[in-house]
Amino acid sequence: MAPIIEFKNITKRFGGTVALDHVSFSIEKGEIHCLCGENGAGKSTLINLCGGVFTPTEGQIFVNGQQENINSIKKSEKLGFSIVHQEIPLCLNMTIAHNIFLGSAEATKGWFLNEKHMNEKTRELLDLFNLKVEPTTLLGALSIAEQSIVQIAKAVYFKPEILILDEPTAALTNDQREVMFRVVRSLVKEQKTTVLYVSHRLEEVMELGDRLTVLKDGKYVTTKNVSDVTMDEIVTLMVGRKIERTEWDRSYVTNEELLSVKNLCNGKKFQNISFSLHKGEILGLAGFVGAGRTEVLSSIFGADKLDSGDVYIKGQKVKIRTPKDAIRQGISMIPENRRDDGLVTSMTIKQNAQLAVMDRISNRGFLNESRSVKMMEDMIAKYSIKVGGMNDMILTLSGGNQQKVVIAKWIGNDPQILFCDEPTRGIDVGAKSEVYEILKDIASQGIGILMVSSELPELLNLCDRIIVMHEGRITGEVTREEATEELITKYAAAI
């Protein structure tokens, strides 16, 4: 029997850039096939070829043994593909139910929207994924994790023959991941759905996958049974080297206090939050989705309004009403949603990297081009940003390199304090190690880092201290020496 999908000598060029270079492999019906590789390996390009967003420059795609020209999203859906993209393509100003049924014939009854049917079916879907919100809730009111679950639920509802999941768990907690895994396994077992699964979390590959294919720099490397390889072997195949963590545990914390907050409250989001951050310290904020971690960062930064509480910078009480006030006080923030909040996607790499430092490269309102180019060259060298040209559009970069641009932009502002919200979300293991080194280097300069992460190993590797939250309150604090995944999870569950 022919494979359900077969790629033969697939090549895709964007101008002078070769995103895929004569890639050939196949996927069997009813298997969970994992696609592994660093950012820039060609995974997203391959997914977009299946989705009809791009067409190959060379090569053929076979579906159920038939060569297909997948030249539109409509053609992709007709062939049975359903794709959950890493960046969430949903409508924030519409309800969950309306997002689920957008474009579906089920959404209408005669000339009118079939609201009852949509809400009932959406309620069943939300229950399946243990998401405790109403179908009539606006999508924009949900967290990034909850929006991700809605996107996955939408793909699952329409029972695709081939389900492609691109970093589906990047924003999810361990509990939410387990629910999603259960649903995916059920689809494969009961409906013989074929799953192409992309994740930088190799433990997920080992737990969920049947086979895996590795791409590197747009080229095919190998296809193996998951049971025949170890995570270390996959990493070596992906990046061409072993990832060492020899210096991630070094500490630069001092006794000098940079930031102190006392009794911060913001409605139901969080209450009575008090902590301090020291010079050179990396302080982690742990907790499940909905614990209030991001809201604490946003409120201190002035992006959200505090009801009460005090903020001190180097012992001096300050009023921060807007992000501009925070920046003036020496605080920079790397947001959770890189694409929407950290970058201007219609701008070039250089324009994005220098948005926060325009006063340093301008004379009386006019850009000093030579100074701008020199600064960008220094950023590219310092942060190892892989670019074709600094005037290329920002979206030509891989996710890991986009994140380096966001970091470079805000460190170029010479902050005393850096807030990082999920700084490695959606980037590969090689890029993660580079970001870890960048954060450690930033701490070595005496900058205090307050970091939110849903990945406990990341917090354990990097942080000098970890504060744990549950439903808007601090439930525990642990030092590097005493921190374990089990202890942090207990505090996060308020046990």
Buried (B, 14 or more C-beta within 10 A) or exposed (E): EEBBBBBBBBBBBEEEEBBBBBBEBBBBBBBBBBBBBBBBBBBBBBBBBBBBBBEBEEBBBBBBEEEBEBEEEEBBBEBBBBBBBBBBEBEEEBBBBBBBBEEEEEBEEEEEBBBEBBBEBBBEBBEBBEBEBEBBBBBEEBBBBBBBBBBBBBBBBEEBBBBBBBBBBBBBBBEBBBBBBEBBEEBBEEBEBBBBBBBBBBEBBBEBBBBBBBBBBBBBBBBBEBEEBEEEEBBBBBBEEEBEEEEBEEBBBEEEBBBBBBEBBBEEBBBEBEBBBBBBBBBBBBBBBBBBBBBBBBBBBBBBEBEEBBBBBBEEEBEBEEBEBBBEBBBBBBBBBBBEEBBEEEBBBBBBBBBBBEEBBBEEEEEEEEBBBEBBEEBBEBBEBEBEEBEBEBEBBBBBBBBBBBBBBBBBBEBBBBBBBBBBBBBBBBBBBBBBBBBBBBBEEBBBBBBBBBBBEBBBBBBBBBBBBBBBBBBBBBEBEEBEEEBBBBBBEBE
